[in-house]
Amino acid sequence: MQQMQERMQKMEKQKKIVRQEVIANVIGQLNHAGLIDPNILAALSSPSPRESTFVQGAEQGIEEGDESSSEDLT
């Protein structure tokens, strides 16, 4: 029973990480394409204590321009 709970917790963490990566990639693509308002981008870059990991990932995607994933949009 404990092993199942540990697996469920691990899966939830993985789902959260994947969700954060997807959001960061979308923000990076919008920024690269010039489709996101700088004010919105600044608001998204303000970390809340709970979501500091998300913001770091989003900023990394934005700084890199994430050109490789922009090809996925076509």
N, C-alpha and C positions, 0 to 999 in steps of 0.2 A: 504493500500500500504506500509506503513512504517513497519507494522508487518511482511509482507512478506520479506522485505529487512533485518530485524533483524533476521528472521529465516534463511535466506540464509547465512548471515554472521556467525551465530552460526553453521550451517552445514559445512561451509568452515573451521572454526576453528576445528571442530570435525574431519573432513577429514584429516587435517594437523596433528593433534595429532595421529590419527590412523596410518598414513603414517610414522611418526617418530617412533612410537612404533614398527612397522613392521621392519623398517630398523635397529633399535637397537637390536631387537631379532635376525635378520639375522647375524649381526655382532657378537653378543654374541655366537651364534651357531658356526659360523666359527672359532671364537677364541677358544671356548671349544673343538672343534674337531681338533684344530691345523692346520687349513687350510687357515689361513690368515697370511700374511707376517707381522712381527713386525713393519717394516717400514711403511707399509700401515696403520696399526693400529695406529701408532703414528701420521701419517698425518690426519687420520680421527678424532683423539682426539684433534686436534688444532682447537679451536672454532673460528668461524667467528662471528661477532656481530649479524648477522641475524639468525644464526643457533645454538646459545648457548644452547637452550632447547634440540635440537636433540642430541648434543654431551653429555649433561648430562645424557640423557636417554640411549644413547649408552654405556657410561661408566658404568652406573649402571648395565646394562645387562651383560656387560663383567665381571665386578667384581663378580657378583653373579654366573657366569658360566652358568646360564640359562639352567640347566639340564632338567627341565620339558619340555621345548619346543623342546629339541633335540629329544625327543621321537616322535615328529610330523613328523620327516624326514623319518621315516621308513614306 
